[in-house]
């Protein structure tokens, strides 16, 4: 599912150290203005038009938006248009590049990764993970989120260590950051992979599993709705959310996007977006992340 949003350049490009990009073009660069350009060689600084083409070779900037993670985005039924911090960042990036924006919405992190792998999107929002990092170049993190477990109220499980035992079953969202993490960290428990993050707790209940894993906001919401469940403290992981592009797009694109994220954090843009969308359960990542 994709939605086209015309994004026009409202101001000049920021002066980013890694690229030393010049200030904005005299007018907004639209898809019809883009012409094929030669690839940028190492050590070269691309022009504005060349950089826009490297990011969006098909004209529009196609950004994968995961509406299955409420921290990042949601899809309100009354509007049918995705909104959230990832949408705000995508819109700002397209404006700075001077190209139209196309939002490609999915319901899981795994599908968002597939969008980049299958050239259905140019940019995405992902939790940083070494497995994903084989093909995706991540920016510094812009958000941190806690991964937690939920168990039945009467469960004997009280600690994280007690979860990794023979016979223990843990529900996760297939392809999520915590699926990848727990696949490496759990050696005796059995992981049960479900289609979407929003369906993990219900699937755990329906299948009478030992525990459900997910991001704190979603898990605590589901625990409150279901009743007779509790959250195991402390968190089992810190999920570092970043933007990402295919490594095949080259270092110039990766550097620009990394500096864009750094500015969005330091300027207060990310914090303001979280507040505007009433997001709880996430923190703006530190400058070191």
N, C-alpha and C positions, 0 to 999 in steps of 0.2 A: 504494500500500500504506500503510495507516495503522494505528496502534496507539494505543489509548486508555489513558492512565495517569492515575489519580486523583491530583491534586496538591492538597494541603491547605496552608493558611497555617500555618506553624510558629512564626512570630514576626511582630512588627509591621513595617509597611513602613518602609524607611529614610527618613530625612529628606533628600529630594533638593532641592537649591537651586532648580532650574528650576521645579519644580511645587509645592513647599511642601506636599507631601501630608500629610494627617493620619496618625496611627498606625493600626494594623490595626483591622479591624472586630472586633466582639465574638466572631464565629465565622467559620469559613471560608465564603466565598461560592461556592456551587455554581451549576451551569447553571440549575437550576430557580428560583433566587432572582433571576435577572437579568430585568429588565423593560426595555422600550424606553425610551431616554432621549433627550432632545434633544441635538443636537450642541453641542459646547463652542465658544463664541465666542472669538475672539482676546482675550487678556488675562484670560480666566477660568481658574480652577483647578478641574478636575473633581473630583467626589467620588470616593471609592474605587469605588463601584458603577458610576459613570459611566465611569471610566477602564477598569475591567474590561470593560465593554460595548464601549468603543471598540476595545480590543485584540481582544476575542473576541465579536463580535456574534452568533455562532451558539451561544454557551454555552461550548464548550471552546476552549482556545487551540490552534489548529492550527499546528504548527511544521514547516516543511519541513527534512528532514535528508538531506544528501547523503552516502550511504555509499560513494560512488565516490571520495571524497577521504579517505584513511586518516588524515590529520592531524586531520580534523574528526570523523569517525565511522566505525564499522565495523559489520558485521552478522554476529556470530559464529554459525556454523552450529549450534553446540551449544545456543544459547539462542533464536535467531531474533529477538532483540530488539536494536535498535540501541544502541550505547554509544559514548562518547567525549566530548570536551570540549563539542561543540555540544549533545549530549543533556543534559549536566550543566547547561549554561547555560539551556536550554529548561525543564528541570525547576525550576530555581531561580526563573526568571521566573514560571512558572505558580503556584508556591507563594506568591510575593509578591503576585500579583494575586488569589489565592484562587479560582482556577478550575481545572477539570480540564484535563489536557494530552493532546492528540492528536498523535502523531508521524506525519508523512506522509513516508515514506522514498522517495528517488529515487537514481538511480545516476550522475547528472551534474549539474554546476552549471547547465547550460542548462535542465534539467527543473525545478530548484529555482526558477529565475527564472519559468518558466512557471506554477508553482504559485501564485505571488503574482499574476501577471498574470491568471490565470483564476479567481481567488478560491477556490483549493483549499487555501490556507494563509494564515495571518495574519502570520506572522513567518518569516524565513529567515536563513540564514548564507551570506554571499557575499563574494567578493573585490570590493573597491571599484573601480568602473570608471565612467568618464563616460557610456558608452552605457547601462549599466544604471541609472545615476543619473537618467535622464530620468523614470523612473516609480517608483523605489525610493529611499526616504530612508535613508541609511546612518548607522550610529553611528560613533564613532571606532573605529579598528581595535583588536582585542583580541589578534590574532596576526599575525606576519609570517612569510612562507614564501618561499624562493628558487625561482625558475623557472630550469631548466637544460636544456641540450641533451645528448643522447647521440648518438654517431656510431659507425660501425664502427671497430674498432681500426686498420685499415689505411687509413682515410680520409685524404685530403689536407687536410681541414679541421682547422685548429688554433686558429683564433680566431673570435670572434663575427662580425667583419666579413666573414669568408670565407663565411659562411652565406647572406648576402643577395646571391646571384649568379644570373644566368640559368641555368636548368637544375637548380638546387638545389631539392629537395623536402623539406618539413618536415611531419611528422605532428603533429597536435594533437588534443585532445579537443574536439569541437564545442561551442561556446558557453562554453568555459572562460575564465577570466580571461586566460590566456596566448594563447588564440585571439584574443580581442578586442584584446589588446595587440599581438600580432604582425601582425594584420591591418592595424594602423595603421603599424607600424614596418618591416615587410619590404616592399620596393618591387619587388624583382626575383625573389626566390625564390617558389616555388609552395607554398601551404599545402594540405595534405591533411587533411580533417576526418574524424575517426573517432568512433564512438558514445560511448565511455567512456574515462576517464583510464587505467584499469587495462589497457585494450587497445591503448594507443598504441604502446608499444614493440614488441609482437608484430605489430601492423599495419605498422609501419615495417619490420620484418624481412620479413614476408610479401610486401610490395609493393616491397621493395628500394629504399626511399626513402633520401634523403641524411642525414636527421637526425630525431630524435624530441624533442619538447619536452614538459615537464611539471614538476610539483613535484619538488623534489630528493629527498624521501624515496621517492616512487614510482619515479622514474627510477633512482636508485642501487640500489634493490631489484631492479628488472628487469634492470639491467646486470649485477649480480652473478649472477643466475639464468641469463641468456642466455650470458654469456661472449663474448669477442671484441668487446666494445664498450667505449667509454670516455666519460667526461663531459667536455664542454668547459667550462673555467673561464675567467673567473669566471661567475657567474650572469648571465642576460640581463635579469632583472627581480626586483624585490621585490614579492611579492603581499601586500597588506594585507587581511586577513580581518576582516570586520565582521558585525554583525547588521543586518537591514534590514526595513522595513515599507513597504507601499504609501504613497505620498505622500498618497493620498486619505484616509488615516486621520487626518490633521491633525497640527498641531504639538505638541499636548499628548502624544500617543502617541510622537512622534519624540523629544521632550525627555526623557520618562521612560526610554525605551529607551537613549538616549545616556548618561544618568546611571547607569543600571543597569550598562552595560558599563564605564564609568569605575570604578565601585566594585568590580566583579568583578576588574578588573586591579589596582587599588591594594590591595585586601584580601588578595591572594595566591590568590584562588579559581581563577583561570585557571591559574596556575603549578602549584597542587596538582592540578588536574584533568589537566594534561599529564603530571605525574609518575605519577599513579594509573593512567593508561592507557598508560604507557610510551611516550609519543610522543616521537620524535626528529625533527629536521629542521624544527622550528618554534620561534619565540621569542615570549615575551609582548611585545606592542607597548608602546612607550614611552607615557608620559602625553601626549606631544605628538601622537601619531598619532591 
